[in-house]
Amino acid sequence: LKADADTPFTAVAFGDETKVGELDELNSFAFPYPNTFTPPGTPPKVEYQTLGVAKLTVSGVQKEKQELSAFVTDRPKQPLALGGPAVDKAGKVVGLTCESRQRGNTGQVLPANL
């Protein structure tokens, strides 16, 4: 994969997800794709969406076998706004937004080191 550009791209920095705890605030970024869930037989809309930014508060930290497995957030899951990076207050990537693996209407952030 190669990007053509006049100026070099700056790589994102990764933070330490082990330092993220309950009540910490994260920002998530997502690019919603409205045509992804267009009902069959409906002509797709040609729309250019802007990048969405949401503030998340960590409401829980999940561990499996003493290892960090996910952060539960206060935002409900939103199928069109998943899959983007979650960054800490320093702007460093600490995870990836995803749908909760548990029942309920909660969103999760998978730690970047998984």
N, C-alpha and C positions, 0 to 999 in steps of 0.2 A: 504494500500500500504506500503510495507516495502522494503528497499534497503539493500542488503547484502554488507557490506564493512568492511575492516579492520580498517579504520579510520572514525571518524564521519564526516558527511557532515555539512558544514556551511550554515546556512540559508541566503538567500539574504536579504538585507536591502531595505526598501522602503523609497523613498525621498518624498519631499513635492511638488506635482505636481502643486500646486497653485503658486509656485514661478517660474515656467517655463514660459517664455515669448517669444515674437517674437525675432528672430535672435539668440536665444539660440541654442547651439549645443547639440545633443543627439547622442548616439550610439545605434544601434539596432542590435540584434542578431537573426539569423534565420537559420534553418536547412532545406534546400530545399529538397523536395521529388520529384525526377525526374520521378518516376513511376506513380505518381498521375495523370498526364495528358497524359499518353501513349494512343495513338489512339487505338480504338478497333481492335482486330486482330493482333496487333503488340506484339511480345513477350517482356515481361518486361525486362529491363536491370537490372542486379544486380550490383549496384554501391553503394559505401559507400561515401557519400558526407561529406565534412568538414563543420564545423560551419561557416556561413557567418557573417561578421561584416560590417556594413555600417554606415557612418557618416551622420546624418540628421541635417538640419537646420530648425528650426521652422519658418514658413513663415506666420503663422496666428494662432490665438487662437479663437476657436468657443465656444459660450456660448448659452445655452438654459435656459430661465427664470432665468437669472443672475447666473446660475451655469455652471462651466466648463464642456464642453461636448467632446471636441476633440482638438488636435493640428494638424494643416495642416503642412505638411513638403514639402521640396523642392525636394524630391525624387519621381520619378514616381512610381505608384503602380506596384508591381511585384508579381504576384500570387504565385510564388514558394518561396517567401521570406517574408511571412506574418505570424503573430501569435506569434512572439517572443517578448521578453522584450525590452523596450527602457530605457536606463539608462542615468542619468545626468553625469556631469563631475566628480562627487564624486563617481560614480559607483553604485548609488542607483536607484532602479527601480522606474520610474515615470509613466510608461504606457505600453501598448501593441500595437504593430504595426498591422494595419488593412487596408483594402481597403477603399477608400473614399466612404462616403455615398452620395456624390454629384457627378454630372457629371464631366467629365474631367479625366485627367491622374495624379491625385495627390494621394499621400499616406497620411495616417493619423495615429496618435497615440491616442488611447483611454486612458484617465487618469486612473491610477491604482486604484483610489477610486471608480470607477463606479461599 
